[in-house]
């Protein structure tokens, strides 16, 4: 149970319906929390969050419509009082860093279980930061090895957008039409982002986007 006497208003953004409903059901039994909204789509969740301005956001890292990282980037500056706990089935040093830089206050892996999730939620809702055991181990390894976890901070917004579309198997012509830019411009952006990220083959953008959670592995056939 959250330590504050104030009831915390929570929005759950999770694309797996069973998990979202299970979390909501569990939290409804705790008088410290009130579920005020739920969503399974990143773009819809963006509008919902800006409307409801919850005290706490429980967020999956990978969502249809808009990734958890991109969703958080869009709303965090406008929701400065909203605490964010990422609850994800996929974690990597790059993804954890991306989520923290976007504004998350905690990250618990789904394999850690519901008990760990509740500890994380209580801590984050009370103003602290919390990492599940798997995530904490990843962060310790990063610090120990002094490894940078992601190069996406080197990319422009347009390059990030093209990286995501390339990783989703859109052709250069499709990307050009979608973004209303020329094919040559797409090629230039693609060349630049691959150089910045030190990627060298056609499949590398997809693998990289999967690693940092920019796209969902469930949408990929390989």
N, C-alpha and C positions, 0 to 999 in steps of 0.2 A: 504494500500500500504506500502511496506517495506520502512523504512526511509533512507536506504542507496541508493546512486545514482547508485551503481553497480547492474546490473541485476543478480538476484539470480537464479542459475541453480537448478532445482528441479527434483527429482525422486519420483514417487508415487508408493508405494508397498501396494496393497489392493486387496484382493481376490474377492470381490464382484464387478463385472464388471460395474454395473450401478453406484455405488458410485465412483469407480475409474475414470470413464469417466466424471461424473458430476464434480468432483474436478478438473480434468484437464481442462475441459471447462471453469469453473469459473476462474481458475488461468491464462488461456490464454488471458483473457480480461484485465488483469492487466500488464502493461508494466514493472513492477518491477520484474516480474518472467518469467522464461522460462522453460517449461516442456521439459526435455531432455531424459526422460525414464519412462516407466511404467511396472509394473509386478504384476501378481496375484499369484505367486508361490515363496515361501521363498528361495528354493535352487537356482532357476533361478535368483532371485533378488540379491543374494549374488555375483554371477559373474557379473551381470550388474553394481552393485554399485562399485565394484573394478575396473571395466573398465571405468566408467564415472566420478567417484569421484565428485559427485554433491556438491553444497553448502548447500543444504537442502534435507533431506530425510523425506517424509511424510509416516509414517509406521503404518499399522494395527498390533495389538498385536498378533493376531492368524492367521496363514497362513498354507496352505497345503505345504508339502515338508519340511518346516523348520519353527519353530515358530518365531514370531517377536523377542522374547527374545534371542533365540539362534542365529538368523540372526545378531542381533546387537552385540552380544558377538563376533561373528566371524569377523565382519568388523570394529568395532569401533576403535580398536587399529591401523588399517591401514588407517582409514579415520578421522584423528584427526581434520581436518578443516571442516568436514561435520556436520552441525547442524541437530538435529533429533527431530521431533514432532510426537508423537504417537497420532493417531486418532482412537479410539477403541470403539466398541459397548459394551464392557465388561470391567468393572473396579473393582478392589478390592485392599485393602491395599497391599496384597502380590504381585499382578501383577504390581502395580505402583512401588513398591520398586524394583522388579526384573528389570523393564525397566530402571529405573534411574541408578541402579548399572551397567547395561549393557552399558549405555552411552547416554540415552535419555536426552534431554534438556527441554522437555515439554510433557504434556499429557492432551488431551482434549477428553472427552467422546462424542460419536456421538449424544447422546440425548441432548447435549447442543446446537446443531444447527450450521449452517454454519457461522453465525456471530461470534460465539465464536471461531470456527475453524480459521477464518481469523485473529482474534486478536492474537490467539496463534501463527499462522504462522508468522505474522509480528514481534512479539516479539522475537521468537526463531531465525528467520532469521537475526534479528538485533543484536544478541548476548546475549539476555536475556533468562530467564526461564519463563515458563507459565503453569498454571494448570487451567483446566476448573472448574466451581463451584462445581461439584460433586466430582471431584478428590481432590480439595482443602479441601472439607469437610472431606473426608476420611483421609487425611493426618493430619488434625487438631485432629481428634479423636484418631489416632494412637499416636500422641505426648501427648495428654491429658491422655491417658490410659497407656502410656509407654509400649505398646505391641510390641513385635517383630512381623514382618509381614510375615516372611518366614524362613524356616529352610534349604532351599536348598543350602545356602552357606556352610552348613556342609557336603554336599555330594561331592564325587569325580565325575569327569567327567563321569566315567563308571556307577556310581550309578544313576546319572541324566539320562543317556541314557537308563538304564534299567527301571527306573521309568516311562519314557515316553512310552516305549514299553509295559510294564505291563498295564499301563492306557489305551493303545490302544487295549487291549484284546488279546495280543499275549501270547501264552502259553510259559512255561519255555523252552520246547524243541525248539519252534520256535525262541525264543530269543537266545538260545545257537547256533543254526545254523546261524542265522543272524549275530551274533557278533563273530562267530568262536571261541567260548569258550565252556567249558563243562557245562552240566546241573548242576552239583554240584557248579560250580563257580557262575552261575546265582542265584542259591538258596542262596548262601552265601551273594552275593551282595544285594539280595532282603531283606534278614533278616537284614542286616546292615542298609539299607536305611530306613526300617520301624522302626527300633529302634531309629535312629537319628531323624526321623520326628515324633516319638511318634504315629505311626499308628498301629492299632490293629486288623483290619479285612480285608477280601479279597477286599472289595469295596473301602477301604480308599485311596489306591494309586490313583485310578481314580478320586475320589472326590477332592483330594488334587491337582492333576495335572490340573483339571478344574479350581480350585480356583486361581491358579497362572498363568493360561493361557498357560500352557505347551502343552495342547491339546485343541481341539475345541469341545465345547459342541454339535455342529451340527453333529459330527461324532459318538455321543453316542446315543443309543436307549433308555436309561432309563432317 
